Amino acid sequence: MIRVMQLTGVALIGLALTGCFDGNSNRSARPDLPTDFTAFVTSEISNTADNRNAVGINDLEFGFNDQTNEQAFNGLF
């Protein structure tokens, strides 16, 4: 009976450790960090060149770090 409990414990530990690994050995591909929305808007409004190109935003993920900062855009106006 003790042997069965030991084997069950080893099996549970093995299963728990298996859940820690995703099997992907490619560690170089990291997701991009989100773009700070306030910095993005500020840089876009400050760029007033007539010949500038449109900025693609479909693939950007924005981070909203200034949600509680009421003066976040005061420098623009």
N, C-alpha and C positions, 0 to 999 in steps of 0.2 A: 504494500500500500504506500509506503514511504517513497519507493522508487517511482511509482506512478505520479505522485505529487511532485517529485523532483523533475521528472520529464515534462510534466504540465507547466511547471514554472519556467523551465528553460524554453519551452515552446512559446510561452507568452512573452518572455523577454525578447526572443527572436522576432516575433511579430511586431512588437513595439519598436524595435530598432529598424525593422524594414520600413516602417512608416516614416522614418526620418530621412529617407533618401528617395529622390524622385527618379533615379536612374539616368539623369542627364549629366554627362561629364563636361559639357561645354559651359564653363564658368565665365567666359569672356563676354557673352551677350547679356547685357543688363538693360532693363527698361530705361527709357529716357525719363529724366526728372521732369515734373510738371513745370510749365512756364508760368512765371509770376505775372498775373493779370495786370496789376498796377504798373509794373515796369514795361510790359508789352504795350499797353495803351499810351503811356507817357512817351515811349520811343517812337511810336507810330505818329502821334500828333506832333511831335517835335520835328519829324522829317517832312518838310513842306516842299521838297523839290518837285518841279513840274514834270520831270521825266522819270519819276520813280516807278518801280514795278509794283504790282499788287502782291500782297503777302498772303500766302496760302495758310489758312487756319484750320482746315478740315482735319488734319492729322495731329494738331496740337492738343495737348491736355493742359488745361490751365489750373494753376493753384491760386486760391484766393486767400492770401496771407493777411490782407488788410480789411477783413470783414468788419471789424469793430473800429477801424480808424476812420473817423469822419472827415479828416483832413487829407486823406490819401491823394485826392486829385486837386487840392488847392493850388498847387504849383502850376497847373495848366491854365487857370483862369485869372 
